[in-house]
Amino acid sequence: MKKRKTHFTRKNYIFLSLLFFYLLFVAGSGFFADTGNALISENSPLRKVLFSMLKLPSVSVSFEGWMVLGLFCVYAFLCAGALIYEMRLAMFYEKKLFTPKWILIYSLTFFGGAVLWLGLSFLAQIGRGEGAIGNSFLFFGESLLIGTLLFVVLALPILFFCMMVVNFRNIDKPFRFNKGEDTEDIDDEQDNKQEPTLASADGLSLASALGPSSSALSNLTNSLDGEEKDEQTEAELGSKEYVFPGLCTIDEVEETRTPLNQSETTLSLREISEDFRRYLAKNEGLYFSIDTIRAFLSGMAASRLLILEGLSGTGKSSLARYFSEYIGEESFFEPVQASWRDRTSLLGFFNDFSRKYNETDFLKRLYQMTYRPNDINIMVLDEVNISRVEYYFADFLSIMEYPIDKWKLRILQVPYEFEGPSHLENGVLKIPENTWFIGTANKDDSTYTITDKVYDRAITISFDDRNEPFEVEGEVAPIHLTYKGLNALYAKALSTESNRLTKEDFARFAKLISFLSDTFDITFGNRVLNQIEILVPVYVSCGGTKEDALDFLFARKVLYKLEGRFEDYVRQGLLDLLDLIDETYGKEKFPLTRHNVGKLIKRL
């Protein structure tokens, strides 16, 4: 949808069309009023009836008299169009038609046009006598009177006939005299087609208007038909400051904010990985293996959704928080609640009683980052699996499969005339491309199992073991890293030929995949292959090896699918997998996979 604009509605066009036909009647009536024209005889029955009934004097005019009539028709049509446009402007800027300022503008337009018409009419008759000028205006008055009478007699029956036909065609539908301004818009329809992920939320449901706690009404509103939803979405809203107070406040602050002018870091990905690990140990007392840091940074290149999974207290939340601090940003934290069942928990909902949108901090953070495209926006969903991820995060899971320019969410279906916050066009929020979602997940009886749908889209890092402390010499200071700078580092890593997997690398890795497919019937799709092609070169640029990157992906993307399987053949199949790894890569390679296989065997 394009931004709100001043436009003529269908009602305006209907009025102008009727006025046009009326003026045609007035102009045509001049042939009845002018007794000197050759088209209609002076003895015409209709002329005799009109003149005798209205008791009009006979008048004969020259070209100048017809010019007075023609100028009036042109003036009346243009003046009506100008007045309608000014009324639309009044509604656009002040939401009221009749304020002292706009009444003055209407008056200047009306009387200015009238003076212009009279001035041109008298100017056209310079040099003619008073009698000739009087005849011209008498001719104009008779034409106006006859035209009005003919229009009423002939046009109104046609109008009422059309109304009867329209009402017969819609006899079973409810009648609404004034449904509101036109809401059809081709651009809006195209926007809806480009947002297939929001099919379930297109239009505003009563459940979302009442809030996430109204579960009984949620079931009821699933049966509402399309017409009832349309009536609700077309309801007139208040001002944008009333409906979206938080987002409008962000507009005011961000439009006047001056970004800090900080120099970009010159560190490479490898140096950032090592420096960040030392920063955590030195300043926060957090100790992570270098492989975990490499997996975190390369995982951000491969997916916008990361899941940090494992034991409570192992620093999952801290890793995300302090990475933002280390690069000069501030991450956003949202604790997930067990009651979350749909996207309204994250994005808020429109309250149909207060006529306001209940804005969440999550929504306001996303909106704020549309003003800061060069910041790295890390949004942490703490205890992401305390509710089902595929319920409340479903829209994001789908949207992130599309190209970045299609990352759009319709949070509210608004009438055409509603002017929302600056970066919320037609109720559509664009997810900033500088955004990463990081979920922390515990594994205990209070949480849900994360499904394959989520795992396949995310890069998952395990925090099953506690790391040993180590000494850090010297001070470690934060750096300034922008979204543009991070993208440049990723692009350089991907363009380095030596970082990429060769045909031989793919062939060796394919042996492991084929073995799992043949033995356990485990496969994966192109999404995982794309993640492998991105993550491995970045992981190597962070200081790791291709084998370590493949080991991480194999353990977290493929091998995890064996968890919960206790068939008799699984144990022997895992032992055969270890033999295949020894044969393909060597006994010292794929330590993470070996570690996970060992844990699986113990459970069998």
N, C-alpha and C positions, 0 to 999 in steps of 0.2 A: 504493500500500500504506500502510495506517495504521502508526503507530509500534508497535513490539513491545509486546505486552500479555500478561498472565497469562490463560490461557483453559483450558477443558476440551477435551481432545482426544476423538476418536472412541472411543479405547480407554477413556477415563474414562466416557463415556456408556454404553458397552457394559457396563462393570462395574456402574454404577449401575442399569442396566436389569435385569441379572441379579439384583442384590441386591433390587430392588423385587419381582420375581417370587418370589424366595425368601421374602421377608417375607409375601407373599400366601399362600404355602403354609403358613407358620408360623401366620398368623392363621386361615386356613381349618381348620387342624388342631385348633384349639380346639374345633370342633364335635364332633370325635372324642373329645377328652380330657374334655369336660364331659358327664357322663352325664345331667345334668338338662336339657339342651336338647331342644327338641321337633323339631328338623330331622332329626337322625339317631337312629334307634331304638337302644336299648341292645342289642337283639338283632341289629343289623346284622352281616352276615358279615365285612365288612372290619374293623369295629371289633373283633369277636371275635378275628380273626386277628392284628391288631396288638397287642392287649392280651395275648393268650396268648403270642405270639412274644417280645414285649418284657417280659412279666411286670410290667405296670404296674398299680398299684392304681386302683380306680375312684374318681373324684372328682367332686363336684358343687359348682359355684361360683355366686356371685351376680354382680351388675354390677361389683362392685369387683375381682373376679378378672379379668374381661375388660378392665378398665381397666389392670391391670398388664401384660397382654399387648399391648394397643394402644399404651401408652406406650413399651414396648420397641421395637415396630416403628418408631414415629416417631423414637425416639432413635437406633436403629441406622442409619436412612437418613440423617438429618441429620448424624450424627457421621461417617459415611463420606464424605459430600459435603464436610464441613469438612476432614477429613484430606487428601482429594485436593487441595483448593484450597491447603492449606498446603504440600503437596509441590510444587505448581506454583510457589508463591512461592519456595520454597527453590531450585528450579532457575533461576528468574528472577534472583534476586539473587546466589546463591553458586555456581551450577552444580553443587551437590552436594545429595543428598537427606538424608544422615545426618551432620550435624555436631552437636556437643553442644547448641548452641542450639536447633536444629530438633527434635532428639529430645526435648528438654524441652517444646517447644511441642506436639509430637504427644502426649506423655504427659498434659499438662494438658488437652488437648482430650478425649482418650479417657476419662481418669478423671473429669474434670469432668462430662462427659456421663453417665457411669455413676452418679455420686453424685446428679446431678439426677434421673435416672430412678428410682433407689431412693427418693430423698426424696419425690418426688411419689407413688410407689406406696404408701409407708407413710402419707403424708398422706391419701390417699384412703380408707384403712382405719382411720382414727382411730375409736375406740369399739368396734371389733370385737375379739373374743377372739383369743388366740394360735392357737387351732385354725383359725379362719376365715382368719387371715393365712397360716398354714402351708398351708392348702388352696389359697389363691390362688397361692402360689409353686410348689406342687406342680403345679397346673394349668398354670402357665407353663412349667415344665420339661418336662412331658409334651407340650405343644403344640410346643415347640422341637424335641424329639426326633422326634416324628412328622412334623413339617413338613420337617425335614432329610432324613429317610428318603424321604418322598414326592418331594421335589425331586430327590434323587439318582436315584431309580428312574424318574421320569417325565421330568424336564427334560434329563438328560444324553443319553439316546438321541436326543431331538429336536436337541440341540446337535450331536451327532456326525453326524446326518443332514444338517444344514445345512452342516457342514464338508465332507462328501463331495460335496454338490451344487456348492459353491463351487470345490472342487479339480477336479471334472470339467469345469466351465466354463473353468477356466484351466489345463488339463492341459498345454498347449504352452508355457506361460509359466514363467520361472524362479521358484522359491519363495524368498521372503525372510520369515523369521519376524518380524523386527523391522526394518522399513524405516526407521524413524525417526518422529518426531512428524508430525502432519498438516501438510501444506504447502499445501493448497488454500486459496485466499482470493479472494473475488469482487473485492475492491478491487485485488488484484494483477493479475487478468485485465483489469480496466478500465485500469490503468496501462499494460499492454502494448499495449492498443488505442490509447492516446493517444500512443504512441511509434513510429509506423510507420517512422521513419528508422533504427531500430535492428534491423530485421528480420534483417539478416545477422549481428547480434551478440547476438541474444536467446539467453540461455543461455551458459554458459562453454565455449568450445571448447578442445580440448587444445592447439591451437597457441598460443592466447593464454596458456594456463597455462605453457607451456614457454618463452615469450618470442619476440620478433621474429626471433631468429636461427635458429629451428628451421624452416626453409623446407620441408625434406623432410617433416617431420611435419605441417606445415600442409596439404600436399596430401593426406596420408593421412586427416586428420581431417575433411575435407570429406565423406567417405563414411559418417561415423558416423550412426546412426539416432537418432531422437528419444528412444528409451528410454534409450540410453547417456548422452545428455546430461542427461536428467532425473536419472539415478542420480548423476551427478557433482555437479549443482547442489544436490541434496538432501543431499549429504555434510555432516556436522556440522563447523562451523568452530570455531576457538578464540575467545578473547575479542577484542573490537574493538581493544583496545590491541595485541594480537599481530598481527592481520590488517592493520590500518591504523595503524601507529605514528605516521606523520607527521601524518595527519589528526586523530588524537586529541590530539596535541600542540598542533595549531592550536586545537582546541576549548578546551583548558586555558588557552592564552594569550589568545585572543580573548574568552572569556567573562569574563575579569577585566580586560581592557584598558579604559582610560578614554579616549574620543576627545578629541582636542584641540579646544578651543573657539576657533575662529578665525572672524573676521568674513568674510562673503561679499564678493567684489569688486563694485563698483558700475559697472565698465566695461561699455560696450556691446560688441556683436560687432565693430563697426567699430574701436573703440578697442583691443580685445583683438588684432585682426589687426595693427594698426599697431604696438602696443606689443610684441607677441611678435616681430615682424620686427626691431625695434630691439634687443630683448633678445638675439636670436641674434647679431646683428652686434656688439653692444657687448661681450658677455660671452664669446662662444664663437668669434668670428671667422668666423661662417657668414653668407653673404649669399644671401638668397632674394628673388625678386621678390614683390611684394605679391599678384600673381595666384596664385602658388603657395600662399601662406598662406591666401588666401581659399578656394581650391579644397580645401585640407586641412580647414579648419573646416567648410565647407558640406558636404564629402563625409562628414564624421562624422555630420551630420544625416540624410543620405540613405541611408547603409548602415553596418552594423557591421563591414564588411570593406573595408579600403583597401589598395591595392597601389601602392607607390612604386617606379616602374620607370625604369631608365635606366642611365647610365654608372656604373661603380664610382668611388667617391671624390667623388660630388657631394652628399653629405650626406643621403642617404635615411634611414639609420638614426638619424642625429643629429637629424633633424627630429622624429621620434617620441619619442626619448629626452628631448630638451630641452623639448618641449611639456609632458610630464609634470612635469618639474622646474619649469617656468615657472608651472604652476597649483598647485604644492604637492604633487605626487604623485611616485611613483616607478614608472616603466614596467618591464615584465618582458620580458626578451630570451631567446629560444629559437633557437639556430642550427639550422637544418634540416640533416639529414644525407642524403646520397645513398642510404643504405640504407633509408630509410623507405618502407614499403609499405602500412601500415595504421594504424588509429587507436591501436594499442598504443604506438606511438612517442611519442605525445603524452599519452595517458591512462594508460599503464601496463597491467599485466596481472596476473592471479592465478597465482602459481606453485603448481602442484598438488603439488610435492614438499615445499616448505617450508611450504605452507598459509598463505602470506602474500601480500599484494598488493604488487607492485612499484610503488611510488608514484613518479611523475615530478614534477619541479619544476613543470611545466606544470599538472598536476592539483592540486598543493598550492596554487598561486597562485589557480586558479579557486575552489577550496574556501575559501580564506582570504577571498576577496572576497564570499562569501555572508554573511560577518559585517560587511562594510563597504559597505552598499548606497548610501551617499552619496559614496563615493570614485569617481573616474573611473579605471577599470581599463584601461590600454592594454597589450596583449600583442603584442609584436613577434616575428614569425617571420622571422628573418634569412635571406636567400637562399631565399626561399619556393619558387622553381622549380628548385632543385637536385635535387629529387625531384618526382614528379607530385603536384600539389596535390590533385587530385580523388581520389587514393588515401588519403592519410593524413588529409585534412581533410574527407572526404566527409560525415561525420555533421554537422559544423558547417555545411557549405553547405546541407544540407537543413533542419536545425533552425531556422536563422535565417530561413527562409521562413514559419515559423509565428508566431502571436501570441506575445508575450513570455512569457505565463504557461505556454506549452507548450515552453519551452526546457529540455528535460530529456534527460539522457543516462543510460542504464543502463550502468554500468561493470562490474557484477558481479551475476549472478543468485544470490541468497542464500536459504538456508532461511528459513522463516517465523519461526522463533524467534531468528534471529540479530539482535542489537542492534548496528547499525553506529554510526559517528560521528554526532554530533547532526544535521548537515545533509546526511547521506547516507542517506535513508530507503529501506530495501529495496534498497540498492545503486544508487539513482538520484541522480544529481548534477544539480541545477538550475543552468543556466548563468546567472550573475548578469547582470541586464539593464544594469548599468553597465559592461559590457565591450565593448571594441573590439579587433578583431584587425587588425593592420597588418603586411602582408608587404612585404619589400623584395626586389626582383627585378632581377638583372643580365641583360643580353642578350649571351651569348657561347656558345661551343661546348660549355661544360660544363653548360649548363642546358637544361631542357625548355621547350617552348612552352606558354604558359598558354592553356588552352582557353576557348572561348566560354562554357562553363558557369560558369567562375570569373569571367571578365571581366564577364558580364552581372550577376552578383550584387555585384560589387565596384565601388568608385569608384577609378579608376586615375589616378594623377598621374605625368606624364612628367618625368624629370630628364635631358634630353638635352644641355642647354647649361649652361655655367658662367656664373654671374652675376657682375656687376661689383661690386667693393667700394664702399661708400658710408660717409660719415661720420655718426656718431651723437653728438649733443650731450647732455650730462647723463647721469645715472645711470638705469638701468632696473632696477627691482626685480621679483622674482617676485610673483605674486598668489595668492590662495586662491580656487579655483573648484571647486565641488562638482558632483556629478551633478545634483542638484536645480536648482542655479543654471544649469548649462548647458542643461538641458531648458527652463527658464523663458525663457532667451534665444532658444532655437530656437522655442518656442511663440509668443513675441512677434513674431519675424520672419515666421512663417507666417500669423499673424493680421493682419498689416499689409497692407491691400488693395493699396496702391501697389507692394508688392514682387512681387505675383503676376503671372503671365502672363495677359494679356487674350485675348479671342477673336481679336483681330487679331494678337497675338503668336504664338498657336498656328497661325493660318492661314499666316503668313509662314514659320514654321519647318516647317510641313507641306509647303511647296513643295520644300524641300531633301530631306526624307525621301521624298517621292513621286518626285523625280528619281533618287535612289539606287536606289529600288525598281525603277523602270522601266528604268534604264540598267544597273545592276549586280546586280539581284535581291537587294538587301540590305534586310532589314527587322528590326524589333525588336518585342518584346512589351510587355505591360502593366507588367512589372517596371521596364523602363527609363522608361516614361511616369510611373510613380509616383516614381521617383528624380528626374525632371525637375521635377515639381510641388513636391518638397520642396527640392531643391538650389537652384533659382533664387531663391526668396524669401530664403533664408539667405545666399546669395552676395551679393545686393543689400544685405542688412543688414550684411554685412562691408565694405561700401564699394564694391562692384563694380556693374556694370550688367547688365541682363537679357541684352543681346547678348553680353557677355563670358562669362556663365554658359552660355548656349546654345552659344557657340563652344567652350568647354571640353568640354561634354558631347558635342557633335557630333564633335569630333576624337577623343575618347577612347572613346566608346561606339559610334559608327557607322563613322567613317572608317577606324578601325584594321582593320576586316574586309576592306579591300582589300589589306592587306599580304600579299605572297606571290602575288599575282595578276598575271600578265604577258601576258594576252590582248591582241591588237592593238587592240581598241576601248577599252581602259582609259585609255590616254593621252588620246585625244580626249574621252572622257567626263569626265576630271578637268578638262580645259580648259573644257569646257562648264559644269562645276560652278562654277568660279571666275566665269564670266560670270553665272551665275544668282545667286551671292552678291552680285556688284556690282549687279545689277538689283534684288535684293530688299532688301539692307541698306546698300549703298553700298561704295565702294572702300576705305574705311578700317576696315571692320568685319570681324570673324572673322579676326583675325591668326593665331591658333593653327591654325585650319583651313588657311589659306593656306600657312603654314609647312610643315605636314604634307603638303599636296598637292604642294608644291614638292619635297619629299624623295622622294615616291612617283614623281613624273615623272622625277627624276634616275635612279632605278633601272630605269626602263623603256628 
